[in-house]
Amino acid sequence: MKVPAVDYAAVFRALPGAVALVTPELIYADANAEFLRFRGVTREQVVGCFVPEDHPEKDPNEPLLLKVLASLRRTAGTGERSIVALQRYDTEDPDQPGVWQERYFNMTNVPVLGPDGRVTLLLHRVEDVTELIRAREVALTLQEAMLPAPRPVGRHPAAVRYRPAAEALNVAGDWYDLVDLPGDRIAVAVGDVVGHGLPAAGVMGQLRSALTAASLVAEGPARALEVLGLYARTVDGAENTTVATAFIDWETRTITYSCAGHLPPALMQRDGTVEFLDQATDPPLAARPQHGPRIQAAAAFREGAVLVLYTDGLIERRGEAIDTGLARLAASLARHQADDPEALADAVLTELLPSGDATDDTALVIVRL
C-alpha cells in the first residue's frame, strides 16, 4: 500500500492548539490559525517580527513576556524543552473594547533540531487552561470547606496547614483533624485518599467525618482506625487510603498512635532530638482481603515537646529515598525548635516544599505538648 505524502505545512496550520515557530534569534517564522486568533493578529503582522516587538508598549502582561523570552532563550541554548507553567494573561474582550478578561495559560517551548543536532527552530505552544483553573478553584473551595477551621484544641497550642498542588485540577484527598477528647486529651489525625479531583475530595470528607466520630467513642487510635476501616469498605474510592492518628494524654504524658499505611508522626523533644513513631504501622484502609484488628504503640513525651503529623507531599520527592525526606524534616524541625507552632509550621513548609510548583497536596499538623 502506497503511503500518501504528508503536507506538514497544512498539518501545522490545522493544529487545534495555538502554535508558533520561532527562530533561535527569537524571530517568528510562522504561526498557525489558532495562534493568530488567540493574539488577534494576521500572519503578516507576526511572521518576521522579533518576539519582544510583537507586544505593544506598556503591555500589562510584560512580566509574562519576560518569562516567555527567558524560556525561549533557555530552549535555544540548551536544546531542551522548557515550560512556562500556569501564567495569568489579561486579554481584551473582543465584544467589549476596554474590558479585560483574566485568562490562564501553560506555555511550552520545544526545540526543533536540524540534521547536525543543532536547534533550528523553537516550537512555541500556548494552551488556554482558564476553564480548568476555574474548576480547580471550585474543587479547592469544596475541599477547604470540608476541612476544620484552625481553632484552639483544649489549652494546648496547635497549628494546621493545607497546601494544594499547583497543577490544574490536582486537588487531592489530603486532610487533617484535631478532636477534643474527655479529660486532658486530644486526637490528632492526617490522611491521604488515593487519586485527585472532586471524587478524592468527596471521599476525604466522608472519611474525615467518620474518623472524628470514631475517635470520640473509641478507647484508642487502633480501635478508631478499625472502625474507619470497616466504613472505608462501604465507600467507593476509599480503598488504600492512608491515615495516621495519635491520642495525646497530658495527664500521663503519653502519645498513643496507630498508622494505616501512613508516614510516621514525628516527635521532637525539647533538646531537638526527633523520633519517628514507626512502631504501629499496618496496611492502608481496606487494603487487606479481610478486615482485621490494628495495632497501636505508645511514646512518652516531656513538656514542651512537639508532635508533627503530615502527608507525603511534605517530604516525598521523585527519584529520592523516603529516608532522605524524613531526615530533611527532622533537620528542619530541629532548626526551628524554639518557635511556636504557627511559626514552626510556616518555617517547615518554606524549607521543605519544592521551590517550583508542588505536584502533590500537603497537610500538616503541629502540636506543642
DRENTI-128382 format. One record per residue (C-alpha): residue number from 0; residue in three letters; x, y, z. Coordinates in pm, whole numbers, plus 32768, in hexadecimal, padded with zeros to 4 digits. Layout:
# DRENTI-128382
PT tinu semar    u    v    w
PT  NUM   ALA    X    Y    Z
...
***
This chain:
# DRENTI-128382
PT tinu semar    u    v    w
PT    0   MET 8000 8000 8000
PT    1   LYS 808C 8150 7F9B
PT    2   VAL 80AD 8244 80BB
PT    3   PRO 802B 839E 8059
PT    4   ALA 8116 84C4 8077
PT    5   VAL 80D8 8599 81A9
PT    6   ASP 80AD 870F 8181
PT    7   TYR 8145 8778 82CB
PT    8   ALA 8102 88E7 8286
PT    9   ALA 7F8E 889A 826C
PT   10   VAL 7FA1 87C9 83A9
PT   11   PHE 8049 88E9 845F
PT   12   ARG 7F3E 89DF 83F1
PT   13   ALA 7E26 88F1 845A
PT   14   LEU 7EA9 88A6 85B8
PT   15   PRO 7D94 88EC 86B9
PT   16   GLY 7E85 8989 87B0
PT   17   ALA 7F2F 8ADB 8795
PT   18   VAL 8089 8A9D 8704
PT   19   ALA 8198 8B7D 8675
PT   20   LEU 82F1 8B33 85EB
PT   21   VAL 840A 8C15 8663
PT   22   THR 8575 8C21 85F2
PT   23   PRO 8690 8C07 86F2
PT   24   GLU 86B7 8D80 86BC
PT   25   LEU 854E 8DA7 873B
PT   26   ILE 84B6 8E01 85E9
PT   27   TYR 835E 8D78 8596
PT   28   ALA 8381 8C88 846D
PT   29   ASP 8214 8C1E 845F
PT   30   ALA 80D4 8C09 852B
PT   31   ASN 7F9F 8B34 8504
PT   32   ALA 7E39 8BB0 84F1
PT   33   GLU 7DEE 8B71 8660
PT   34   PHE 7F1E 8C37 86D0
PT   35   LEU 7EBB 8D5A 85F1
PT   36   ARG 7D58 8D4E 8676
PT   37   PHE 7DD4 8D47 87DC
PT   38   ARG 7EB7 8E74 87A1
PT   39   GLY 7DB6 8F2B 86CB
PT   40   VAL 7EAD 8F6B 85B0
PT   41   THR 7EE8 8F02 8449
PT   42   ARG 8003 8E24 83D0
PT   43   GLU 80A4 8F4B 8320
PT   44   GLN 80B0 9009 846B
PT   45   VAL 8168 8EEC 8517
PT   46   VAL 8253 8E3B 8425
PT   47   GLY 83A7 8EE2 841C
PT   48   CYS 8361 8FA3 855B
PT   49   PHE 8450 8F9E 8683
PT   50   VAL 8393 8EF9 87A5
PT   51   PRO 83BD 901C 889E
PT   52   GLU 8341 9111 8794
PT   53   ASP 8206 9042 876C
PT   54   HIS 818A 90D0 88B5
PT   55   PRO 8109 9236 88C4
PT   56   GLU 81B5 933B 8996
PT   57   LYS 813E 933E 8B00
PT   58   ASP 80B6 91E0 8AD4
PT   59   PRO 8004 9183 8C1D
PT   60   ASN 8094 9025 8BF4
PT   61   GLU 8202 9095 8BE4
PT   62   PRO 8271 8FB4 8D0A
PT   63   LEU 81E3 8E8D 8C48
PT   64   LEU 829F 8EF9 8B0F
PT   65   LEU 83E6 8EF5 8BD1
PT   66   LYS 83A0 8D90 8C44
PT   67   VAL 834B 8D25 8AE1
PT   68   LEU 848B 8DC1 8A57
PT   69   ALA 855D 8D1A 8B64
PT   70   SER 84BC 8BCB 8B15
PT   71   LEU 84F6 8BF3 899E
PT   72   ARG 8662 8C50 89D4
PT   73   ARG 868E 8B28 8ABF
PT   74   THR 8606 8A37 89BB
PT   75   ALA 86DD 8AD3 88A9
PT   76   GLY 8813 8ABD 8981
PT   77   THR 87E6 8963 8A19
PT   78   GLY 871E 88AD 890F
PT   79   GLU 862E 883B 8A1E
PT   80   ARG 84BA 886F 8A4C
PT   81   SER 845A 8990 8B2F
PT   82   ILE 8306 89D0 8BCD
PT   83   VAL 8270 8B15 8C48
PT   84   ALA 8161 8A7E 8D22
PT   85   LEU 8016 8B19 8D87
PT   86   GLN 8039 8C88 8D33
PT   87   ARG 7F2D 8D92 8D4B
PT   88   TYR 7EF4 8E56 8C0C
PT   89   ASP 7DFB 8F75 8BFA
PT   90   THR 7D4E 8F86 8AA9
PT   91   GLU 7C62 908D 8A24
PT   92   ASP 7AFB 901B 89F1
PT   93   PRO 7ABE 9026 8877
PT   94   ASP 7951 907F 88B3
PT   95   GLN 799B 918B 89B9
PT   96   PRO 7AC4 9268 895C
PT   97   GLY 7B7B 92E3 8A8F
PT   98   VAL 7B01 91BD 8B65
PT   99   TRP 7C14 90CA 8BC3
PT  100   GLN 7BDD 8F5B 8C15
PT  101   GLU 7CB0 8E83 8CFB
PT  102   ARG 7D36 8D52 8C43
PT  103   TYR 7E31 8C45 8CA5
PT  104   PHE 7F25 8B93 8BBE
PT  105   ASN 8033 8A8C 8BBD
PT  106   MET 8147 8AD1 8AC0
PT  107   THR 823A 89CC 8A3D
PT  108   ASN 8370 8A09 896C
PT  109   VAL 83F9 88DA 88B0
PT  110   PRO 853E 88D1 87E8
PT  111   VAL 8532 8866 867B
PT  112   LEU 8685 87D1 8623
PT  113   GLY 8730 87D2 84D3
PT  114   PRO 87FB 86B3 843B
PT  115   ASP 892F 872A 84F7
PT  116   GLY 887A 871B 8645
PT  117   ARG 886D 8894 866E
PT  118   VAL 8733 8955 86BF
PT  119   THR 86A1 89E2 857D
PT  120   LEU 8548 8A4A 85FB
PT  121   LEU 8486 8A6C 873D
PT  122   LEU 8322 89E8 8747
PT  123   HIS 8264 8AD5 882D
PT  124   ARG 8116 8A42 88A2
PT  125   VAL 8010 8AFF 896C
PT  126   GLU 7EFE 8A3D 8A24
PT  127   ASP 7DD3 8AF2 8AB9
PT  128   VAL 7D84 8A4B 8C08
PT  129   THR 7C9A 8B56 8C91
PT  130   GLU 7B6F 8A6F 8CB2
PT  131   LEU 7C43 8968 8D61
PT  132   ILE 7CBE 8A6B 8E59
PT  133   ARG 7B5C 8ADD 8EA2
PT  134   ALA 7AF0 8975 8ED9
PT  135   ARG 7C1D 8945 8FBC
PT  136   GLU 7BB5 8A73 908A
PT  137   VAL 7A5E 89D6 90BB
PT  138   ALA 7AFF 888F 9126
PT  139   LEU 7BEA 8940 9217
PT  140   THR 7AC8 8A00 92AF
PT  141   LEU 7A0F 88BA 92E9
PT  142   GLN 7B41 8813 937C
PT  143   GLU 7B92 8932 9466
PT  144   ALA 7A25 8942 94D5
PT  145   MET 7A41 87D9 9549
PT  146   LEU 7B80 8818 9610
PT  147   PRO 7B56 889F 9772
PT  148   ALA 7BAE 8A0A 97A6
PT  149   PRO 7CE3 8A4D 987F
PT  150   ARG 7C76 8A66 99EA
PT  151   PRO 7D01 8A32 9B48
PT  152   VAL 7CFF 88C6 9BBA
PT  153   GLY 7CCE 88C0 9D31
PT  154   ARG 7DDD 8999 9DCD
PT  155   HIS 7EF4 8924 9CEA
PT  156   PRO 7F7E 89F0 9BC6
PT  157   ALA 7F6A 894E 9A6F
PT  158   ALA 7F93 89B5 9904
PT  159   VAL 7EFC 891C 97CA
PT  160   ARG 7F55 8956 965E
PT  161   TYR 7ECB 88DE 9513
PT  162   ARG 7F81 892B 93CD
PT  163   PRO 7EE4 88B5 9285
PT  164   ALA 7FB7 8844 9162
PT  165   ALA 7FF6 894E 905C
PT  166   GLU 7F8E 887F 8F30
PT  167   ALA 7E35 88C6 8EA1
PT  168   LEU 7D26 87E8 8F33
PT  169   ASN 7E29 872E 9004
PT  170   VAL 7D4B 874E 9137
PT  171   ALA 7D89 861D 920A
PT  172   GLY 7CF8 856F 9339
PT  173   ASP 7DE7 85E5 944A
PT  174   TRP 7D4A 8643 9595
PT  175   TYR 7D98 8694 9701
PT  176   ASP 7CC9 8698 983F
PT  177   LEU 7CE3 86EA 99B1
PT  178   VAL 7BDA 866B 9AA1
PT  179   ASP 7BA3 86BE 9C11
PT  180   LEU 7B84 8581 9CE4
PT  181   PRO 7B0A 8555 9E4C
PT  182   GLY 7C0D 85BE 9F4D
PT  183   ASP 7D4B 8670 9EED
PT  184   ARG 7D63 85B5 9DA2
PT  185   ILE 7D46 85F8 9C2F
PT  186   ALA 7D4E 8525 9AF3
PT  187   VAL 7E1D 8599 99C9
PT  188   ALA 7E09 8501 986F
PT  189   VAL 7E78 852E 9708
PT  190   GLY 7E13 845F 95DB
PT  191   ASP 7E42 843F 9466
PT  192   VAL 7D41 83B1 9373
PT  193   VAL 7DC7 8313 9234
PT  194   GLY 7D7C 83E0 90FE
PT  195   HIS 7D35 854B 90AB
PT  196   GLY 7C17 8630 9058
PT  197   LEU 7AB8 864F 90E0
PT  198   PRO 7A85 84D6 9114
PT  199   ALA 7BB5 84C5 91FB
PT  200   ALA 7B46 85FC 92B5
PT  201   GLY 79EC 8565 92E6
PT  202   VAL 7A7C 8422 9374
PT  203   MET 7B60 84EE 9453
PT  204   GLY 7A37 85A3 94EE
PT  205   GLN 7985 845E 953D
PT  206   LEU 7AB5 83B8 95D9
PT  207   ARG 7B18 84E7 96A6
PT  208   SER 79BC 8502 973C
PT  209   ALA 79B2 838D 9784
PT  210   LEU 7B05 8392 9833
PT  211   THR 7A9B 84BD 9906
PT  212   ALA 7968 8401 997E
PT  213   ALA 7A2C 82C0 99BC
PT  214   SER 7B3A 8378 9A82
PT  215   LEU 7A35 8405 9B71
PT  216   VAL 79BF 82AC 9BDE
PT  217   ALA 7AE8 81C4 9BA2
PT  218   GLU 7BD1 8168 9CBE
PT  219   GLY 7D03 81A6 9BE9
PT  220   PRO 7D84 81FB 9A8C
PT  221   ALA 7D9B 8090 9A19
PT  222   ARG 7C2C 8057 9A61
PT  223   ALA 7BD1 81A0 99B8
PT  224   LEU 7C89 812F 987C
PT  225   GLU 7BDF 7FDB 988C
PT  226   VAL 7A8D 8085 9885
PT  227   LEU 7B01 816C 976D
PT  228   GLY 7B82 8041 96A9
PT  229   LEU 7A2F 7F97 96BB
PT  230   TYR 7988 80D5 9642
PT  231   ALA 7A88 8101 9529
PT  232   ARG 7A1B 7FB1 9498
PT  233   THR 78C6 804A 9452
PT  234   VAL 7949 8186 93A4
PT  235   ASP 79AE 8178 9237
PT  236   GLY 7B0C 8203 920D
PT  237   ALA 7B6D 81E2 937C
PT  238   GLU 7C45 80AD 9352
PT  239   ASN 7DBA 80DB 9390
PT  240   THR 7D86 8224 9446
PT  241   THR 7EA2 8262 953D
PT  242   VAL 7E62 82F4 9697
PT  243   ALA 7F31 8346 97CA
PT  244   THR 7E83 8396 9911
PT  245   ALA 7F06 83DC 9A6F
PT  246   PHE 7E58 8403 9BBF
PT  247   ILE 7F16 84F6 9C9E
PT  248   ASP 7EE3 84D7 9E18
PT  249   TRP 7F7B 85EF 9EE8
PT  250   GLU 7F2A 8548 A033
PT  251   THR 800B 841F 9FE3
PT  252   ARG 80E9 84DF 9EED
PT  253   THR 80B4 83CC 9DEF
PT  254   ILE 8071 83C4 9C7A
PT  255   THR 7FB8 828D 9C05
PT  256   TYR 7FC0 826D 9A8B
PT  257   SER 7F63 818F 9967
PT  258   CYS 7FAA 81AE 97F2
PT  259   ALA 7EEE 8113 96D1
PT  260   GLY 7FFE 810F 95C8
PT  261   HIS 8057 8278 9614
PT  262   LEU 81A2 8325 9654
PT  263   PRO 8203 8321 97C5
PT  264   PRO 81BA 844C 98A6
PT  265   ALA 82EE 850C 991B
PT  266   LEU 8328 8551 9A8D
PT  267   MET 842A 865D 9ADF
PT  268   GLN 849B 867C 9C48
PT  269   ARG 8510 87C5 9CDC
PT  270   ASP 867E 8774 9C97
PT  271   GLY 8635 8765 9B21
PT  272   THR 8641 85EB 9B0C
PT  273   VAL 8546 856D 9A0A
PT  274   GLU 84AE 8410 9A1D
PT  275   PHE 83CA 8381 9912
PT  276   LEU 82AF 82B9 99AC
PT  277   ASP 82BE 8187 98CC
PT  278   GLN 8269 8066 99B5
PT  279   ALA 80F8 804B 9959
PT  280   THR 80D2 8046 97DF
PT  281   ASP 7FD1 7F69 9731
PT  282   PRO 7F5C 7F5C 95C4
PT  283   PRO 7E82 8078 953A
PT  284   LEU 7D0A 8078 9566
PT  285   ALA 7C4E 7F5D 94B9
PT  286   ALA 7D95 7EDD 9422
PT  287   ARG 7D81 7D82 94BF
PT  288   PRO 7C92 7C7B 9437
PT  289   GLN 7BF2 7C56 958B
PT  290   HIS 7BB7 7D57 969B
PT  291   GLY 7C8F 7D27 97CE
PT  292   PRO 7D04 7DCE 990F
PT  293   ARG 7E0E 7EDE 9907
PT  294   ILE 7F37 7F1A 99E6
PT  295   GLN 7F99 804A 9AB1
PT  296   ALA 80CB 80B6 9B75
PT  297   ALA 811C 81BF 9C78
PT  298   ALA 8230 82BF 9CA6
PT  299   ALA 827B 839E 9DCF
PT  300   PHE 82B3 8513 9DAE
PT  301   ARG 832D 862F 9E87
PT  302   GLU 828E 8782 9EA8
PT  303   GLY 82EC 8862 9D86
PT  304   ALA 831A 8748 9C8C
PT  305   VAL 827C 8761 9B31
PT  306   LEU 81AB 8661 9A75
PT  307   VAL 819B 867E 98F9
PT  308   LEU 80AE 85C5 980F
PT  309   TYR 80C5 85FC 9697
PT  310   THR 8073 856D 9541
PT  311   ASP 8169 84F6 943A
PT  312   GLY 8167 863B 9374
PT  313   LEU 8242 86D2 9485
PT  314   ILE 8366 85E2 9467
PT  315   GLU 834F 8502 9335
PT  316   ARG 8410 855F 91FC
PT  317   ARG 841C 84A2 90B4
PT  318   GLY 854F 83C3 909A
PT  319   GLU 85AD 83F4 9207
PT  320   ALA 85AB 82F6 9325
PT  321   ILE 84A2 8337 942E
PT  322   ASP 85AE 833A 9540
PT  323   THR 8649 846B 949D
PT  324   GLY 8501 8529 94BC
PT  325   LEU 84D3 84BD 9625
PT  326   ALA 8633 8531 967A
PT  327   ARG 85EC 867F 95D4
PT  328   LEU 84B2 86A7 96A9
PT  329   ALA 856C 864F 97EA
PT  330   ALA 867E 874C 979E
PT  331   SER 8581 885E 9754
PT  332   LEU 84C5 881E 9899
PT  333   ALA 8607 8828 9962
PT  334   ARG 8672 8972 98C4
PT  335   HIS 852C 8A1A 992A
PT  336   GLN 84E2 8967 9A71
PT  337   ALA 84C0 8AAA 9B3C
PT  338   ASP 83A8 8B30 9A61
PT  339   ASP 8238 8B19 9ABC
PT  340   PRO 8164 8A28 99EA
PT  341   GLU 80F0 8B34 98F5
PT  342   ALA 824F 8BB1 98AC
PT  343   LEU 82D7 8A4E 98A5
PT  344   ALA 81CE 89E3 97A7
PT  345   ASP 8224 8B07 96C4
PT  346   ALA 839A 8AC5 96E0
PT  347   VAL 8378 8952 9692
PT  348   LEU 829B 8991 9562
PT  349   THR 8388 8A9C 94DF
PT  350   GLU 84B5 89B7 94FE
PT  351   LEU 8422 886E 948C
PT  352   LEU 832A 88BA 9378
PT  353   PRO 83C8 88C7 921B
PT  354   SER 843B 8A1D 91A3
PT  355   GLY 8372 89ED 9063
PT  356   ASP 820B 8979 903D
PT  357   ALA 81B6 8863 9133
PT  358   THR 8126 872D 908D
PT  359   ASP 8075 86A0 91BF
PT  360   ASP 7F97 8728 92D1
PT  361   THR 8023 8754 9430
PT  362   ALA 7F73 8745 9581
PT  363   LEU 8030 8797 96C0
PT  364   VAL 7FD4 879A 9833
PT  365   ILE 80BF 8810 9946
PT  366   VAL 8066 87F7 9AB9
PT  367   ARG 8137 8886 9BD3
PT  368   LEU 8126 8786 9CEE
***
